[in-house]
Amino acid sequence: MTVIVRGELDLDSGERLLPDLLRALSGSADGIDLQLSEVAFCDCSGINLMLELRRLALRYGKTVTVAASSPAVDRLFDLTAVRYLFEPSESSGLETGHEPDDEVGHDGERGAPAALEPEATAATAKPPVLPPGAT
């Protein structure tokens, strides 16, 4: 499942975003691919959010990969040397380049939650746009 994150990844937005990311992770078969190319700002809290999400994913036999990242995210990946933790591996079973199943951003719109259900596919479900903290 691909999740698009937009806006900022900091302490405040991370706390609101985590439940949505956990829901996407729990609804995925193998894990989630994060599309972070639309993240305008990312600080260490954003990196910690991704590390916590990865830790939980591994606990349940899933993965968290970053399929695309913005310069803000790239800078922190370089400074913290954690990029390799989020690179797709051949054994992960996850493919990059497929259509997004879920979008998470700061634009305040929310689409149909069907894309978070296991039976929904990118071909049959319109990707929802979930603001951080949406329930």
BELNOR-V48245 format. One record per residue. N is the residue number from 1. SS is DSSP state (@ for helix, = for strand, . for the rest). Layout:
N,SS  N,SS
//
This chain:
1,.  2,=  3,=  4,=  5,=  6,=  7,=  8,=  9,=  10,.  11,@  12,@  13,@  14,@  15,@  16,@  17,@  18,@  19,@  20,@  21,@  22,@  23,@  24,@  25,@  26,@  27,.  28,.  29,.  30,.  31,=  32,=  33,=  34,=  35,=  36,=  37,=  38,=  39,=  40,=  41,=  42,=  43,.  44,@  45,@  46,@  47,@  48,@  49,@  50,@  51,@  52,@  53,@  54,@  55,@  56,@  57,@  58,@  59,@  60,.  61,.  62,.  63,=  64,=  65,=  66,=  67,=  68,=  69,=  70,.  71,@  72,@  73,@  74,@  75,@  76,@  77,@  78,@  79,@  80,@  81,.  82,.  83,@  84,@  85,@  86,@  87,.  88,.  89,.  90,.  91,.  92,.  93,.  94,.  95,.  96,.  97,.  98,.  99,.  100,.  101,.  102,=  103,=  104,=  105,=  106,.  107,.  108,.  109,.  110,.  111,.  112,.  113,@  114,@  115,@  116,@  117,.  118,.  119,.  120,.  121,.  122,.  123,.  124,.  125,.  126,.  127,.  128,=  129,=  130,=  131,=  132,.  133,.  134,.  135,.
//
